[in-house]
Amino acid sequence: MGDIGTIPILNGIRDGLLWGQNPPDFVGSQLSAQAIPNLTWTPIAIDTNVLDSYGGHSTTTNNSRYTCQSGAAGWYTVCGVVAYVPNSSGFRTARIQVNGSSINGLIAYGPNDGTAEAAVITPTRDVFLNAGDYVEVAGWQNSGGSLNTAVTLSSGLWVRWSHA
């Protein structure tokens, strides 16, 4: 009982309460077109941070990645979208990757009508991230040639800490 109310314990309580009020949260979008090669999974460059409460994303270095910061390991709710310019050939896809590997259940396919931009949204799901792990949204298409992302619709990535 002698350690009740000590500074380290009270700081731990304070830090826990602050964490609950401000968990890691990231929203990023792509405002510059990116070429997606034919038949190649390509991480989407996220060049604009809308929200990055823990500094897990850089718009210049490895800008496709949101990286789990030290002390923030846990389950993260993740979703992404890849927007493509109009093209009448083939399919468009999007998937979530952790450390460069696809995650089961986090891929979406979509045909296109060739006359409008096409956005493919991944399912939303929780993934576990340890400090240093990264998550990204990637696109794939089979139009027969390189195909640009569409900036009007804007590709993006959303990451939110859910629970330990």
N, C-alpha and C positions, 0 to 999 in steps of 0.2 A: 504494500500500500504506500510505501514511501516514495514511489516514483510517480504517483498521480499528480498531474499538474506541472511536471517538469517541462522545461522549454522544448526539448526534442519531441515530446509527446504532443504538446499543444501545437507545435509547428506542423506535425504530421496531420493533426485534425484540421488545421487551417488549410494545408495544402490539398487535402482530400476534398474539402468544401470548395476551394477554388477550382480544382479539376472538374468537379461536377457542374460548375457554372460555365466552364470554358474548355470542353474537351476538344481534341483535334478535329478540325473541320476544313475541308478544301473544296473549292469550286473553281474550275479553270476552263477556259475556252480557247478555241483556235480562231484567230482573226486574219491569218495569212494562209493562202492556199498551199497545199502540200500535194506533191505527186505520189500516188499510190501505184507501185508497179503491178503489172499483171501477174496473178497467181503467187503473190508474195505477201505474207503477213507483215504489216508495217506499223510500228508504234506511231501514234498520232502526236505530233508536236503541239504542246499546249503553250501558247505564247502569251496568254493573258491570265493573271490571277485575279479572280473576282473576290475570293476569300481564301486565306491561308493562315489559320490561327496559330499554327505551330512551326511555320517555316519549312514545310516538307517538300516544297516545290521550287525549282529555279526556272525562270523563263529563258535562261541562256545555257546552262549546263545540264545535259540529260533532261531536256525539257518535256519529254513524254512521261516522265516518272514523278509520282508522288511517293516520297520515301518516309517510312515510319521513323520517327525521331526517338532518341534515347529516352527511356522512361515512359513511352507511350504504346508499348506492345498491347495487343488485344485484338478483339474482333471489330472489323470495320465494315460498314455498309457501303457498297461500291456500285456505281452505275456509270455507263459511258454511252456516248453517241458518236457515230461517224457519219458525216454528211458528204454526199458525193454530187458532183455536177451532172447534168443530164447526159445520158448516153444510153442508146437502146440495146446494147449488147450485154448479156451476162447477168450475173448476180452481184449483190453487194453484201458485205458482212461486217460485223463488229464483234469484238470479244474483249474480255478483261483478262489481263495477264498479271501474274505475280512472279517477280524475278525473271521475266521473259518467257514463262511457261503458261499455257492456257489453263483455265480453271473450268472443270466440268460444270455444265449448267449455266455458264456465263457467255454464251455465244448466240448471236442472232443473225439470221439470213433474211434477205429481202430482195424480191425481184423489183424491176423498175419499169416504168412505161416509156422512158426515153425522152419525155417532153418536159419533165420537171426535175428539180433537185430531189435526191432521195436520201433520207436520214434513216439509219439503222440504229436502234436503241438496244443496248444489252439488257438482259434481265437484271434486276436489282437483287443483290445477295450479300450475305456477310462472308468475309474472308478473314483468316487470322494472319496478322502481320507481326513479326518480331522486329525489334529495332534494327534498322538497316535494310529490311525488306522493302521492295518497291512494287507499286501497282501502276498499271497503265492500260489505256484502251488502244486497241490495234484494229486496223482495217485490212480487208482483203477483197479483191474484185477480180473478175475474169472477163473483162470487156475485150480482150485481145491486145491491149496496149496499156500504157500508163494512163491513169485517170486522176484528175485533181479532186481534192476535197472542196466542198462548197463553203464559202465564207458567209453567205447570206443566212443559211440555216445554222452554221457554226458547230463544228465538232466540239466535244467537251468531255470532262471527267469530273465526277462527284465522289468524294470520299469523306465519310464521317465515322468517327470512333463510336462504337455501339456499347461494348462492355468488355470486361476483362475475361 
